[in-house]
Each structure stands twice: as structure tokens, then as C-alpha cells.
Amino acid sequence: MAVGSDGQTVFAGTTYGGVFKSTDGGTSWAAANTGMGTDGVLSLALGSDGQTVFAGTGAGVFRSTDGGASWAAANTGLGNLSVLSLALGSGQTVFAGTGGGVFKSSDGGTSWAAANTGMGYQQVLSLAPGSDGQTVWAGTFHSGVFKSTDGGASWAAASTGMGNQRVRSLALGSNGQTVFAGTEAGVFKSTDGGTSWAAANTGLGNLYMSALALGSDGQTVFAATNDGVFRSSDGGTSWVAVGPMGTTPALALGSDGQTVFAGTAGGGVFKSSDGGANWVAANTGLGSYYVQSLALGSDGQTVFAGTAGGGVFKSSDGGTSWAAVNSGLGSYYVQSLALGSDGQTVFVGTHSGVFRSSNGGTNWTAVNTGLSNLNVYALALGSDGQTVWAGTADSGVFRSSNGGTNWTAVNTGLSNLNMYALALGSDGQTVWAGTNDGVFRTSNGGTSWAAAHTGMGNLTVYSLALGSDGQTVFAATNGGVFRSSNGATSWVRVGPMGATYALALGSDGQTVFAGTAGGGVYKSSDGSANWAVAKRGMGNQAVYSLALGNGGQTVFAGTSGRSVFKSPNGALSSESRLLNLVLSVGGSPVALSPAFNSGTPGYTATVQGAGGATLTPTAWINDQTITVNGTPVASGSASASIVLNPGSNTLSVVITSGDATSTSTYTITVTRQVVAPAAPTNVQAVPTGGGQVTVTWQPPADVGSGITGYVVTAQPGGQTCVPSPATATTCTFTGLPNGQTQTFAVEATNSAGSATSATPSNPATPLADAKAFSAPSPMGTGPVGVTVAGGGATCAFESVQLVSAASAGAPATRSFPHGVLDFVLHACDATPVTVTVTYPPGSPLQGAQYWKRQGGTWAPFAGAVLGANTAVLTLTDGGTGDDDGVPTPNGRIVDPGGISVLAAAGGAAPIPTLGEWALALLAVLLGLLAWRRQRHA
């Protein structure tokens, strides 16, 4: 700490929050770190102008020339950047004590040079320059005091009577001869300029000296120790304790000799305006407490924080504001908290035992009867509100069954009595205890204990967290986080963290928070299998305590010197990597090369076929967001189908951390090999006008790597047709020879090859005002010929085809061995038209019926006369046999369903199909053969 000559300007260096400044004598503080950051501040020196300030850090010296408004590094020539102490000489002279000796600047810190002759490369913990500008004292880590009388050019040991003490502080009297040295063995005083020293410890309750301050009268001395501040009014001859602050590493004395500032270890700043007689906390805006314990009420708004030196603080608005609640509290060094379900009963464990409040912290009462050790590190409160467990330093576990009124030691079986953590099972009988020799467990309410640290060893256990199943236990240790799935019978180490002080488990049993020793908070959303950093806004704090609300979405973290941090959104992580990534094509997984690893950003894969690709990414932790090719995808879910083009395709997965501070991109290059398609099927041909036939087909089931086009070929003649677009499944030929029957084959193509339909289309014959038509019979016995007569001189076929099978709706009792004739006549007048159908010779027409479909119904056609192998049809435009839907003559005779031919004899008797027809003929032959055998018998 450093106090300006005005008594109002005060600078405080903190461990994790950088520099704070007060301009009203400590009433309020504000961070003053621009240009410096929030690294730990090891030393401070304030110039007489009140504007020049030097800060020593682990990253060297920072200098401000505007009263801390801005800072800049000033390390040119500084050979060691661990600056443990600073002192200002006359003019522009500055001394820096580092981990590698003393450095001196003669230009206000612009440049430095080593000044260690005679001292060597000591760790210099403290410095004190004399008023003559030449004398300088240096306190070292393990070699006592050194003195220079030539401005640091050379040094000589000056420790006679002191020995090789660790000198953490020095205070120099105005006469230049009186010097006080604060060591870890108390105060030493020299009255002869360091030639000899003598201990001056009478009345000191603690001999670990962190800082000294000497009043201008030369007699008043303040000493900051590990047990608060002591004052001497007789030049160190005797001391008395002043102030309740606990461990106090820093002191600053105002020029009036009465104003004293004490910087505590975790309790913030205290101020006395009457020479130490009375002290008040001076922390508004400072936020520099060591918060060793936290407890959150069921309302999610009431929070208690136990600090190291500042007592208990309470917030009733979810951490927005805090107030000290220490009335009746005998120690401000609070190490543990336990909050009852009523929100009013609170227990705290301190250096001075257990205190209880029954009114939410308004008042406290000591409850220590039977508690033989008052240094209470851990507390646990049963669901009945009356059973309390206390873990002490070196005296084991104590239990109270009446709300702390009386305590009983319960240590049978405990081989280590130094308790840091307690966790209480829901049955009220099972308790886990974390010690500096691993975990112990009792299943009978403390009657007996047994070691339960197989797999963990004798690590120090700082915190325990218990799952709702009563079997899952997490332990925070100096060797990282451990997990047990069997009630602590055995343990495994989980996570990448080193030393970890605090744990908290979400209500889902899977979300785990870990407070580390200098790395902030880590978070797991899968029960500790994977972890991510979650410290945005906090930085690399040492986190001593954690508390969760709102199912784990609200997180409070108690830190080492930066008080409490709060996250309202589950402490979003800064991790931006995937846990897993799966590529699938056509629904089947495809191997990635190399195999997926979260740290590898690029992959390749090779696929065949044209099935859609999907990517299924799994987040490392559940607060991350993921996109696939720019489209959001939920963790563990498949993306929308991605079309893979032949050749190289680039797919990208971008994952963004929950706190949006980092992103990572994974790239998958998928090569789609081109494979030839299979052949098209179900090729159909229909005459559609003069010289025209329209061909349709079905694409193959296996399209290979995709079809890029089709080619249709007519036979005979070899004319081709290419559809438009190229992948359409229909194509119309023009310019075919009228009256010539054609069949058609379809070829599917891509860059890898092609395949042609194995079965050509049905025969089709384009016509243009023809009066005759011929096509092969489906029975393969010869051609079927068709002629038209009558209906006027111009009456002719517009289109005609012989279809091998009847259209839908044909009666199941009929078959059509010679196929179905389908035609349109045009340019006809109202006179009767005769259509003569001639079947191959030997066609058995005798006794058959001629059927056609008209008006959607199949029935025998009365206008048909059957001969030996002919069928003569008499049709009339707008009348008999015309199915164009127009009841009056219009020049067209249409049979949209076709005229059925050669129904078997027998009226409604079943008609065999083509296959059945052959069987019938076979039956006749067999009958004839049997008859002939009978005749020759």
C-alpha cells in the first residue's frame, strides 16, 4: 500500500485485481489498471508529486505518471521481472528488488541496470533508502540485511545479531541510524545503522512480520503480522495488539502519524484514524476479499460469504449488493458456512470456533461447548437443522445433535485429524470427510470411520460434492478432481485441472463446476468425462468456494482476493471444440481420415453413390453452438441432407464457445467417386402423330453417382432422341417413317459410363392419315394387320398402336392373347366406318367375343363380327364405338382405352391369360394324345 502526502490518496495492490485507488482516504475505491491488467501486485511506490506511481509485479515494473489513470511497462534493462520490492531515492532514482537482486534506475524507470556488487543474486524482499541519497538497505530472502553507502554501487552484509533471516520489511528512522527489520522470527532493531541488531518482540503475539511502518516521532511503530496489527509506542521495546484483522500483509502510515491503513489477506482494507486504537473496514468498491465459503438460500437471492479477515457478508438481492453481518462474531476469519433450510439458521466455522445465528446473520453467538479445537475448517448441517458436523484442524470431527449447543468428538478410526471438507449423505448417517491424507467415510453417524481413498492416495482434499444417488462423490484435491461412482470405495482422476479448491454439483447430476488454484472455474456437462474453462469476466482467479442456484444456472464463485463473481447463465464456457463428428451418406456412416480427434481440424472421406450426406457433430460441452455449412445444428443431431456433387465437396462445421469468445472450424473434404448408373426400366412407346412417338421410362433404382443424361434409340433405323432437360424421363421422336413399326431402348449416362435398358419398349408405329397398320402379335405368331374403310374419303388413322396388355379395369375373367388395339380416326364423316383386324393365320377366333372399353367400362362389342382370323368392327362418329365423349359427329372416332380382341368363348367363363392360354393348348394336346392311345389300345 502507499499513501499520498495529502492523506486522502491511497493506492492498494491486490493479488488478483491489480491496483485500486482511493481519493477520499479509503472511503471508496476504484480499479486503476489501464495498461497494466489485473496481475498480482507485489510492491508499490508513490512519488512525492502524488502522480508518479510504480507497481512491481510478476511481469516487471509498471509506471504511471498520471496518478494511476494509465500505466506502461518500464522494464528496459530489468534482468529479472519478478519485482518483489520498490523504493524511491532522491530525484529520479528508483530501486527495484527482484528475484535476482537489486536493479537501479537513474531516469525514473526508463532504464535499469543491475546493482548487486557484494550481494549476489539474492531475492530482495524489501528496500529502504536513506535520506542522504546514498544509503540503501535491502532485506533478502535467506541472507538477512545488506547495506550500501554508495547508492547501490556496492553492498555489504549488515546482519550481525540477526543472522540469515528472511527480511520481509524494513523501516528507517529519520536519523539514518535506527532501522527496524520485520522477519519471520519477529522484529529486529538496529540503532547503529545496521552494524548490530537485537530482537524487539516483547508483547508480539505473532512473529511472522509482513510489513512495518514507522512514525515520524521515531518511537511509534506498526507491525503487520499473521495475527493482525501490533503497535509499539516506545521504539519497539514493547508491543500491543491493535485491530482484529488476522493475516495482514500490507501497511501504510499517513503523514499525520495517526492514520493507518492495513491491507489484509482476504479481508480487504481497514483504516484507523487514531493511531490504531479503532479500526473500520474501508472496502467500498475494492472487492478484494478472500471468500473461503459461500452458502446460497433456497430463494436464490440470499447469499452468505465467509471471508478471511472481513467476517461474514450477506446479500439479499442475489449478489448485487452486500453488507457485513458480524455482530457478535468473535473472529472475522471465516472458513466455513452452513445454512439451514429455513434461511435463518446459519453456522460459521472460524479460527475461534463455531458461531450460530438464528436470524439470518443479524446476530451471532458462540456455540463451542465440547469443541476442543476452535480452528474449524468445515461444517455440514443435517436436514433436521439440529445435527451439525464440524471438521477441525488437527482434532478431527465433532458432532452436535442440538444445533451446536454441545459437541462430541467422533474420531474412531480416523488416522488423520486435519479436516478440510465434509459431505453429509441424505440418510444422515453417512458422512465423508476430506483430510490431508485422503477421504474417510462413516456409515453409522460417526461411531466409526474407515479410509476411503483407493485410487486417490493421500492427497489433501479441500472440497467434496455428493450426487443425489448417494454413490457419486467428487473430491477437489491438490492433485486435481477425483470421482467415485461407488460411494468412495474407489476413485479415478477426472479432468485436466491441477490443484482444485472448490466443487459444486448441479441438480441434473451431470453438471459439475470446479474452482481451481489460479485457473478460474472449469465446467463439465457430462458428469466429469469432459471439461471446459468457464471463466469469462473472472480470469485466472484462485477459486476457494462455489454455490449454485436455479438448478445450476446461477453460479457464485468466491475467489482469492477478488471477492465474489456471479454468472447468471451457468458459467458459459470458453471451449470451442467438438467431442465427436460423424459423416453419413445414404444413412450409413463413412470413415473419416484421420479418425476424429477433437484437436484435429481437417479430414477427408471418399464416398460412392449420390445419397445425401449428413454430419452429426457432438459438442464438447452443452453450452456451445454449432453450424454445419452455415446452418445451426443441435449437438448430437444430424444436419440437413447435403447434396454431394461428383468430385470434391467441402463441408464445414463451426463450433462457438458458450461465452462467444472463441470459435473453431472443422473441415471435411468429401470426394464423391463417379459410378456408372444401372439401366432404365419399364420403357413405353406411344405414337402421338405423323412421324411422332413419345417414349417414357423409369430411372434405375441404382443411379450410381447420379445420372447426367439419357439417350433413346429407335430400331430399326437408329434414330436417337435426347430429352430436355437431359435428366427428364420422357422424349418425343419426330420424323420417324410413318407406318413403320419401331421399338425403343433407353441409355442412362454419366461421366463414369452408361447402361441401356435390357428390354426394349413395346412396338409403336407412327402414322399420318394412314388407312392401314401392322404390328407383331404379342403371341409371336405373326403380324396383326388393321385397315379402315368408309367414313368418307379422308377418314384415316390419326394414331394407332397394339398394346400387349389391357388397361386398368379390365375384367379378371378375360384375357387378350393378341393384345389390345388402341386407335384414333379423324377426318371422318357421319357414315359408318369399317375397321378390319386381321390376326395371324391359325388364330382360334371361333366362338370368341370381341370386347372393348367404352365410357370406362369393359363389355362385349356388338359392332364386331368375327371371322376365321378376322374381326370386322363397324363404328360411327358420335355413335357406336366412338368414345370421345361427344354424342354428335365431330369428325373424330376415339377409343381412349383400346378395343379388346379375342376374348375366349363361353361368355362370362374365365379367359386364360397368355400363360394360361399356353397351358390350355397343352391340355388339349394331352387330351388328344390320350384319346389316340385309347383308340390304339
C-alpha positions, 0 to 999 in steps of 0.5 A: 500500500502507499499513501499520498502526502495529502492523506486522502490518496491511497493506492492498494495492490491486490493479488488478483485485481491489480491496483485500486485507488482511493481519493477520499482516504479509503472511503471508496475505491476504484480499479486503476489498471489501464495498461497494466491488467489485473496481475498480482501486485507485489510492491508499490511506490508513490512519488512525492508529486502524488502522480508518479506511481510504480507497481512491481509485479510478476511481469516487471515494473509498471509506471504511471505518471498520471496518478494511476489513470494509465500505466506502461511497462518500464522494464528496459534493462530489468534482468529479472521481472519478478519485482518483489520490492520498490523504493524511491531515492532522491530525484529520479532514482528508483530501486527495484528488488527482484528475484535476482537482486537489486536493479537501479534506475537513474531516469525514473524507470526508463532504464535499469541496470543491475546493482548487486556488487557484494550481494549476489543474486539474492531475492530482495524482499524489501528496500529502504533508502536513506535520506542522504541519497546514498544509503540503501538497505535491502532485506533478502530472502535467506541472507538477512540485511545488506547495506550500501553507502554508495547508492547501490554501487556496492553492498555489504552484509549488515546482519550481525545479531540477526543472522540469515533471516528472511527480511520481509520489511524494513523501516528507517528512522529519520536519523539514518541510524535506527532501522527496524527489520520485520522477519519471520522470527519477529522484529529486529532493531538496529540503532547503529545503522545496521552494524548490530541488531537485537530482537524487539518482540516483547508483547508480539503475539505473532512473529511472522512480520509482513510489513512495518511502518514507522512514525515520524516521532521515531518511537511509534511503530506498526507491525503487520503480522499473521495475527493482525496489527501490533503497535509499539509506542516506545521504539519497539521495546514493547508491543500491543495488539491493535485491530482484529484483522488476522493475516495482514500483509500490507501497511501504510502510515499517513503523514499525520502519524495517526492514520493507518491503513492495513491491507489484509489477506482476504479481508480487504482494507481497514483504516484507523484514524487514531493511531490504531486504537479503532479500526473500520473496514474501508472496502467500498468498491475494492472487492478484494476479499478472500471468500473461503465459503459461500452458502446460497438460500433456497430463494436464490437471492440470499447469499452468505460469504465467509471471508478471511479477515472481513467476517461474514457478508450477506446479500439479499438481492442475489449478489448485487449488493452486500453488507457485513453481518458480524455482530457478535462474531468473535473472529472475522476469519471465516472458513466455513458456512452452513445454512439451514433450510429455513434461511435463518439458521446459519453456522460459521466455522472460524479460527475461534470456533463455531458461531450460530445465528438464528436470524439470518446473520443479524446476530451471532453467538458462540456455540463451542461447548465440547469443541476442543479445537476452535480452528474449524475448517468445515461444517455440514448441517443435517436436514433436521437443522439440529445435527451439525458436523464440524471438521477441525484442524488437527482434532478431527470431527465433532458432532452436535445433535442440538444445533451446536449447543454441545459437541462430541468428538467422533474420531474412531478410526480416523488416522488423520485429524486435519479436516478440510471438507465434509459431505453429509449423505441424505440418510444422515448417517453417512458422512465423508470427510476430506483430510490431508491424507485422503477421504474417510467415510462413516456409515453409522453417524460417526461411531466409526470411520474407515479410509476411503481413498483407493485410487486417490492416495493421500492427497489433501482434499479441500472440497467434496460434492455428493450426487443425489444417488448417494454413490457419486462423490467428487473430491477437489484435491491438490492433485486435481478432481477425483470421482467415485461412482461407488460411494468412495470405495474407489476413485479415478482422476477426472479432468485436466485441472491441477490443484482444485479448491472448490466443487459444486454439483448441479441438480441434473447430476451431470453438471459439475463446476470446479474452482481451481488454484489460479485457473478460474472455474472449469465446467463439465456437462457430462458428469466429469468425462469432459471439461471446459474453462468457464471463466469469462469476466473472472480470469485466472482467479484462485477459486476457494468456494462455489454455490449454485442456484436455479438448478445450476444456472446461477453460479457464485464463485468466491475467489482469492482476493477478488471477492465474489463473481456471479454468472447468471447463465451457468458459467458459459464456457470458453471451449470451442471444440467438438467431442465427436463428428460423424459423416453419413451418406445414404444413412450409413456412416463413412470413415473419416481420415484421420479418425476424429480427434477433437484437436484435429481440424481437417479430414477427408472421406471418399464416398460412392453413390449420390445419397445425401450426406449428413454430419452429426457433430457432438459438442464438447460441452452443452453450452456451445453452438454449432453450424454445419455449412452455415446452418445451426445444428443441435449437438448430437443431431444430424444436419440437413441432407447435403447434396454431394456433387461428383468430385470434391465437396467441402463441408464445414462445421463451426463450433462457438464457445458458450461465452462467444469468445472463441470459435473453431472450424472443422473441415471435411473434404468429401470426394464423391467417386463417379459410378456408372448408373444401372439401366432404365426400366419399364420403357413405353412407346406411344405414337402421338402423330405423323412421324411422332412417338413419345417414349417414357421410362423409369430411372434405375433404382441404382443411379450410381453417382447420379445420372447426367443424361439419357439417350433413346434409340429407335430400331430399326433405323437408329434414330436417337432422341435426347430429352430436355432437360437431359435428366427428364424421363420422357422424349418425343421422336419426330420424323420417324417413317410413318407406318413403320413399326419401331421399338425403343431402348433407353441409355442412362449416362454419366461421366463414369459410363452408361447402361441401356435398358435390357428390354426394349419398349413395346412396338409403336408405329407412327402414322399420318392419315394412314388407312392401314397398320401392322404390328407383331402379335404379342403371341409371336405368331405373326403380324396383326394387320388393321385397315379402315374403310368408309367414313368418307374419303379422308377418314384415316388413322390419326394414331394407332398402336397394339398394346400387349396388355389391357388397361386398368379395369379390365375384367379378371375373367378375360384375357387378350392373347393378341393384345389390345388395339388402341386407335384414333380416326379423324377426318371422318364423316357421319357414315359408318366406318369399317375397321378390319383386324386381321390376326395371324393365320391359325388364330382360334377366333371361333366362338370368341367375343370381341370386347372393348372399353367404352365410357370406362367400362369393359363389355362385349362389342356388338359392332364386331363380327368375327371371322376365321382370323378376322374381326370386322368392327363397324363404328360411327362418329358420335355413335357406336364405338366412338368414345370421345365423349361427344354424342354428335359427329365431330369428325373424330372416332376415339377409343381412349382405352383400346378395343379388346380382341379375342376374348375366349368363348363361353361368355362370362367363363374365365379367359386364360391369360397368355400363360394360361392360354399356353397351358390350355393348348397343352391340355388339349394336346394331352387330351388328344394324345390320350384319346389316340392311345385309347383308340390304339389300345 
